[in-house]
Amino acid sequence: MKERTKLLLIVAVFLAAYYIPWDHPLIRQSGLEAFMMLQEYARLHVLTCLVPAFFIAGAIAVFVSQGAILKYFGAQANKFLSYSVASVSGSILAVCSCTVLPLFAGIYTRGAGIGPATAFLYSGPAINILAITLTAKVLGWQMGLARAVGAIVFALVTGLLMALIFRKDDAARTAGQIYVPDADNRKRTLLQDGLYLLTMVLILVFASFARPSSDATGFWPAIFAYKWYITAAFLLILVFMVNAWFTRDERVAWVESTWGFMKQIFPLLIGGVLVAGFMLGRPGHPALIPEHYVQSLLGGNSLWANLFASVAGALMYFATLTEIPILQGLLGSGMGKGPALALLLAGPALSLPSMLVIGSVMGVKKTVTFCGIIIVMSTVAGLLYGSLAG
């Protein structure tokens, strides 16, 4: 962190402590909500979602060759293959907007093109099979289908637009690089590396597997009931792989890379969650911006209602699946179907915490453009869906 940034942070904290009327009941409640949201986040997501994601990112940075990243996700890669893989990745990784950040940082810093990388960044939390299934179950199959189709289209369009807008920057990132195979003196095969990464992905998927709805039957409840046994089995497999296939120096490099991502990302996440909690609170708990005020702005299918839903969804933090009960309550309070879809398409993929982290990875200009594309497309999709759904 630059010294000027440290100074500005110290000044900001001092001014907040000096001028904010903390004795006001609403401010007190908002402050409490900020830390209650942070506690909820720590209990529900840090150990089961973020920690596995950080280790995956560290592994990508250390063990995945830059040549492989450039081959499948680089600016010169086959566009059909790279965007196809990136745009449906969320169907494999059931992650939220914050959990996908270490994975995005890992592939982007290893040379992935801005287009495939941002397509992956959007699709990771947006195309969640369980969330889409639950959306169809709770909010109706039309909403579930619209969410699934919209998310895939959004991932493709967002990636293509980012690649088009920042094509010169992408070219500059690859200019002067020598595309030769990485020197590889390891004894592991490509299959072993693939199984190692797949095992960590499965640990992430099962550890963060959310509780299905109470009326769900069959496969999903059974998976949830045995999720920790399955996770423990994959952990044992991972321990065996790490000890049998990797040298001590490689293990140390993996841990150091993971710690590097944690230092970069985790403090920003904490700050973002605190701000989001202070401003918006948790569902059903009032904060600085009252819920009833938000609801009053989301009725009907006007341009303003859809735009407001997109912006509000982009700023709020939604843990995986929590957007569905929130929307169920908002729809019951008079929210229009168009704004509901707009929030579904913008909300899970973006949040204030994730925006801060994305900015630190690819810069403010690219982050603003990325968020703006999603907000505009969500608004348009909400208007279209609202007019069709009546």
PAMARMAR-684602 format. One record per residue (C-alpha): x, y, z. Coordinates in steps of 0.001 Angstrom, whole numbers, plus 500000, padded with zeros to 6 digits. Example, Ala and Ser with C-alpha at 12.3 -4.5 7.8 and 13.67 -1.06 7.14 Angstrom:
// PAMARMAR-684602
512300495500507800513670498940507140
// end
This chain:
// PAMARMAR-684602
500000500000500000501386503413499041502183505886501810499664508390500425496948505737500517497815504912504113497581508590505034494193508980503342492911505881505126494047507204508502492409510583507798489171508924506686488983506810509854489692509871511995486987511952510278484475509116510615485255508764514319485064512538514830481971513525512858479626510527512558476913510831515252477377507372516720474928508127519538472044508378517044469867505213517213469884504700513417473649505104513189474118502702516086471860500158514414473686500582511107477041500107512816475743496970514518474450495662511188477854496226509602479538493945512121476645491467512179477014491098508406480763490675508834480143487966511448477634486233509183480110486392506334482916485014508516480793482133509801479186481125506523481775481837503857485358482363504960486300478798505920484072476953503464484328479243500432487128481783500548489913479676502036489552476873499435489312479516496704492533481174497879494369477843497791493058477163494279494238480605493167497646479986494727497890476652492933496946478223489606499589480922490047502353478435490915501596475187489118499563476109486038501988477035483309501626480455481769501703478754478399498514476833479250496745479987480419497741481815477251496689478834475143493117478664476454492411482136477878495050484420476397494401487266474003495609485106471094493677481983472144490903480358470120487980482658470856485275480009470605487041477694473050488076480355475559484702482098475742482780478815475770484751477526478751484697480859480585480979481521480115479773478224481603482323477886484396479731478858486982477862475621486395480881473871487969481837476425490630478906477223492935480551480381494273479474483878495239480789487153493809483536487351496431484651483714496349485318483861492597487731486783493027490847484797493979490226482467491036489836485426488676492972487076490062494870483844489566494073483421485867494251487144485030497666487668486612498923484587484763498157486160481403494510485441480621492941487876478154490606490518479591487667489065477641487767485430478812488854486520482303485854488843482795483508486284481209484747483853483866484438486543486554480762487078485715479788483470485082481397482094488261478692483361490639475942483913488047475586480469486457475097478410489597473034475295488822471684475003492358470751478707492478469038478571489092467157475413490122466045477040493359465043480202491482462774478152489227461347476306492235460630479367494387460091482174491887458696480176488960460209478336486008459960481441483814462225483397486162464603480449486472464862480053482706465298483796482169468061483855484763469908480903483206469718482222479640470497485791480696473550484756482725475138482787479880474440485556477355475747488191479782479004486294480339479651486053476598478651489634475780480529491111478748483716489277477826483473490228474160482793493896474950485654494082477452487997492493474902486858494978472246487079498059474471490471497165475956492015495405472962494993497799473007495628497110476689495458493377476061497903493750473204500226495734475469500073493001478114501187490400475589503625492593473639507188491491474051506321488194475699508111485170474319505665482354473770507759479331474553506783476327476667507558476763480341510550474802481497509120471809483335511398469656485427508586468234487502507872464534487643504104465034487626502037464379484545499404466732483151496764464303484430498153464525487971498105468331487889494546468221486581493410465815489313495100467991491946493217471119490818489971469192490330490180467844493893490468471369495294487553472531493141485437469652494484486415470579498046485226474127497339481971472903495766481005470505498551482244472599501482480166475563500295477139473469499272474117475371500580471112473858502328468349473097499790464845474444500295462704472613502870460433471118500218463282469783498065463526466008497735465967463533496254469485464318495128470208467785496599469162467022500226471197463792500107474281465691498943473803468281501695473411465593504365476762464014503474478631467143502345481175467096505179481955463398504731482487464008501020484602467105501733486714465184504279487294462387501762488538464847499151490740466550501769492415463225502526492935462662498810494443466174498509496825465517501422498004462340499725498515464132496399500443467018497943502778464726499883503296462176497104503489464357494012505050467660495159508439468603496511508846470601499681509856473713497730506722473425495596504526473143498679506180476210500198505697478165496954502005477171496906501449478413500466503339481655499813501296482330496669498063481642498553499118484025501319499895486689498723496356486532497341494894486617500862496870489743501762495699491478498605492034490508498690490878489776502242491295493277503763489293494798500895486557492226501363486283493029505066486031496764504349483466496250501614481271493993503738481330496515506588480277499359504272477542497270502645476225496226506048476276499792507342474393501152504340471968498336503530471984495898506435471039492235506360467678491050505015464967491959507485467230494183509577467099497969509092470244499986508453471016503434507101468898502880503961465516501416505037464237498332503203460761499796502705462305502751500897464142500406498550460958498418497938458983501538497096461394502258494248461123498826492640457455498544491721456244498293488128458502497954485098459780501458484465463287502236483271464029503807486649462815500756488606464955498380486540467983500659486663467634501089490415467316497317490870470459496765488790472486499363490703471204498217494116471910494597493229475387495488492015476218497242495303474677494729497714476459491569498778474493488346498224475806485138499688475109482144497454471331481496497260470389484326499650469172486481496782466211484119496259464435484544499629465209488271499502463535488558496120460655486374497268459943488921499996460413491892497680458062490412495063455499489850497798455833493522498718455080494724495193458389494519493357457962494146489573459109490999487768461395493004485479463342494642488317463480491243490033465295489710487060467528492797486772468577492350490393469085488589489887471405489189486939473414492018488522473331491056492196475042487667492545477777488611490061478689491963491646478935493517495081480642496495496658483314494255498220484009492538494909484262495871493068487031496997495418488985493815494837488461493784491055489766497345490957492947496277492713493465493459490198492722495071486829492470498791487574489688501306488142488934502005484470488387498356483561486374497759486744484037500695486095483526499515482517482890495920483620480322496995486234478700499473483831478218496810481148476518494467483609474270497206485034473168498373481568472514494832480320470639493931483513468438497006483109467633496154479489466958492502480327464636493541483151462679495846480860462283493122478238461320490423480737458923492735482568457111493602479340456863489921478335455850488631481769453230491337482162
// end
